[in-house]
Amino acid sequence: MPNDALPRPRGEKPRRILFTGGGSAGHVTVNLALIPMLQSQGWNAVYMGSGGGIEKQLIARLDDVDYYPISTGKLRRYLDLQNVKDPFRVAKGVFQAFRLIRKLRPDVVFSKGGFVSVPVVLGAWLNRVPVIIHESDLTPGLANRIANPFARKVCVTFGETVEHIKGGKAVHVGPIVRRELLRGSALKGLQWSKLLPGKPVVLVMGGSLGSRRINEAVRRNLPELTKAYQLIHLCGKGELDATCDGVRGYRQYEYVHEELPDLLACSELVISRAGSNSIFEFLTLRKPMLLVPLSKGASRGDQILNAESFRKAGYCEVLQEEELTDEAFLGALARLYADREIIRSRMRQNEFKDPAGSIAALIQEASRK
Ligand SMILES: CC(=O)N[C@H]1[C@@H](OP(=O)(O)OP(=O)(O)OC[C@H]2O[C@@H](n3ccc(=O)[nH]c3=O)[C@H](O)[C@@H]2O)O[C@H](CO)[C@@H](O)[C@@H]1O
């Protein structure tokens, strides 16, 4: 924990904002986009998350953001011995968050959700610090549903989400996309991945943690896939497969950071899970997508709804996990490639009006009250 966690007299400049959110990158990347923007407007940003989660690693890559780890428990939907211990961990987290927030005295808390955010929201509420929540999925996650009564506003990415948010707190702002993603260079992407110009590149991204189902489908079909495409496969931590290393036109990486903009720029199509941040990034960059949403058995089914909304808008092909045969997979990708221009023209009709600016305005407003 940083040493400068000292009380700060109210009214002293700059204003301080406490961010939280974690568990997977999808609960952090919105914060990664907002933090530099708010810092440039004079805010002092601090972060509260778990001691060992991905949020800690991702926030460490930013300048001037002090990180405060707290105890946290997972909100599981399945039976597990940890379920007995976790309520105690969450209670400890609430206590830690309460004390830290009393010390740090932020003007406002911005929560991107994920299980680690619940103690922080409660700690803020107990200190009477205004809370703004962000929900990027079509239906709210469990953490955000628990946090809703303690929040002033809930910013949402999908228009359809407004009706799922209780208390009339929803504000439809649209997707928050990291600015650097818009500045990719196709040439650099090809050079970095050592792929060739002229043959279409498909980027495979199974969400921030990777997806075994997608990884297996891609690797099983490599001989067929590499006839038509080159592949950049972001397969998730611990999911590299050394037996595919020499395959011509195939590159695999566990997770990429600053290379992602260039890799996206050189990709014609994307195969992905249907995590909300990822698919809105692909939409913003006009990348036709083949989506394989996480099944209801393994989640609350939010990705199925995210994917269905994009399918209706004509941005993607969708295959449910149980439909993921080799024939269906290759067929859907071939259709996507054939339809890529029409899909891109539909995507071009979709313009979002400064979502990050709308959130900044809500943050300013909440911090004044
Ligand atoms: C298994 C699980 O619980 N998944 C949830 C999680 O997904 P997940 O954490 O995968 O979230 P998203 O797909 O929304 O976002 C992933 C983020 O990681 C980034 N990225 C990914 C790979 C990489 O190599 N480099 C990189 O920077 C992407 O650009 C994106 O910004 O949060 C999403 C948003 O609430 C939900 O929709 C998902 O259902």
The ligand as a Gaussian input file, in Angstrom:
#p B3LYP/6-31G(d) Opt

LIG

0 1
 C      -15.932000     -15.353000     -18.133000
 C      -16.542000     -14.039000     -17.751000
 O      -16.919000     -13.805000     -16.622000
 N      -16.673000     -13.161000     -18.750000
 C      -17.217000     -11.831000     -18.522000
 C      -16.086000     -10.837000     -18.516000
 O      -15.404000     -11.092000     -19.737000
 P      -13.992000     -10.519000     -20.126000
 O      -13.155000     -10.162000     -18.956000
 O      -13.416000     -11.451000     -21.127000
 O      -14.451000      -9.139000     -20.725000
 P      -14.649000      -8.419000     -22.090000
 O      -14.700000      -9.321000     -23.252000
 O      -15.786000      -7.498000     -21.886000
 O      -13.312000      -7.541000     -22.142000
 C      -12.052000      -8.104000     -22.277000
 C      -11.073000      -6.969000     -22.373000
 O       -9.763000      -7.491000     -22.358000
 C       -9.033000      -6.917000     -23.436000
 N       -7.993000      -7.869000     -23.862000
 C       -8.280000      -9.189000     -24.106000
 C       -7.302000     -10.065000     -24.519000
 C       -5.970000      -9.582000     -24.673000
 O       -5.026000     -10.300000     -25.032000
 N       -5.736000      -8.255000     -24.410000
 C       -6.700000      -7.390000     -24.012000
 O       -6.437000      -6.191000     -23.781000
 C      -10.053000      -6.629000     -24.498000
 O       -9.586000      -5.665000     -25.411000
 C      -11.247000      -6.179000     -23.659000
 O      -11.172000      -4.792000     -23.372000
 O      -16.589000      -9.496000     -18.412000
 C      -17.488000      -9.102000     -19.470000
 C      -17.904000      -7.653000     -19.221000
 O      -18.599000      -7.523000     -18.030000
 C      -18.663000     -10.061000     -19.542000
 O      -19.445000      -9.728000     -20.687000
 C      -18.178000     -11.481000     -19.649000
 O      -19.276000     -12.378000     -19.637000

